[in-house]
Amino acid sequence: MKRGKKYKEIASLVDKLNLYDTVEALDLVQKTARAKFDETVEAHIKLGVDSRHADQQVRGAVVLPHGTGKKVRVLVFAKGDKAKEAEDAGADYVGAEDLMNKIQKENWFEFDVVVATPDMMGVVGRLGRVLGPKGLMPNPKAGTVTMDVAKAISDIKAGKIEYRLDKTNIIHCPIGKVSFGTEKLADNFKTLMDAIVKAKPSAAKGQYLRSVVVASTMGPGIKVNQQKFM
């Protein structure tokens, strides 16, 4: 990939061979974020597991203490009292078969997270082929299949994020915005890393944290010393 002069100038600030401490890395993320918008800061964690095996899956959710800086649109599949509870809790969209039809027929995806009560999973399951690839399928481990829809919505709006392995055994997660500053980003990053370390499968052998990289949306990757988290 050809890089422009501006990117090369920014990238020259980063020592590709160095493993930075968290604070140093997040300071660098801010220095290398030169876009005209408030860039998202992301963490990319490569794990020493094999996502093809069920007993080595790493998946869960965690509430970042300072949120993500992004307004999250929540869709809830619920009926009756639970639908009313979801509306009162601030859900952006609440429904049942009507929402399923809208997604299927109109290819409608104006939402970021899906929550469902357990009794609605029969309906939601019919959307597996379209929600699954987009990472939108509700999951009990992530707290998005629950009877306590009010708490689920509150946590999501407060900054709850889901983490899970991709096919290359890497977890990709936002940890805030560049404008948060180092202290808040470091708090969010530590919260995420603690959750991932705690979620280590018993079947995982050898080095669990293979590499940890932080970067802004348009900036270069900065390697973090992963040993500090183990």
Stockholm file with secondary structure:
# STOCKHOLM 1.0

chainA/1-230         MKRGKKYKEIASLVDKLNLYDTVEALDLVQKTARAKFDETVEAHIKLGVDSRHADQQVRGAVVLPHGTGKKVRVLVFAKGDKAKEAEDAGADYVGAEDLMNKIQKENWFEFDVVVATPDMMGVVGRLGRVLGPKGLMPNPKAGTVTMDVAKAISDIKAGKIEYRLDKTNIIHCPIGKVSFGTEKLADNFKTLMDAIVKAKPSAAKGQYLRSVVVASTMGPGIKVNQQKFM
#=GR chainA/1-230 SS CCCCHHHHHHHTTSCTTCCBCHHHHHHHHHHTCCSSSCCEEEEEEEESSCTTSGGGCCEEEEECTTCCSSCCCEEEECCHHHHHHHHHTTCSEEESHHHHHHHHHHCCCCCSEEEECGGGHHHHHTTHHHHTTTTCCCCGGGTCBCSCHHHHHHHHHHTEEEEEBCTTSEEEEEEEEGGGCHHHHHHHHHHHHHHHHHTCCTTCCSCSEEEEEEEETTSCCEEECGGGGC
#=GC SS_cons         CCCCHHHHHHHTTSCTTCCBCHHHHHHHHHHTCCSSSCCEEEEEEEESSCTTSGGGCCEEEEECTTCCSSCCCEEEECCHHHHHHHHHTTCSEEESHHHHHHHHHHCCCCCSEEEECGGGHHHHHTTHHHHTTTTCCCCGGGTCBCSCHHHHHHHHHHTEEEEEBCTTSEEEEEEEEGGGCHHHHHHHHHHHHHHHHHTCCTTCCSCSEEEEEEEETTSCCEEECGGGGC
//
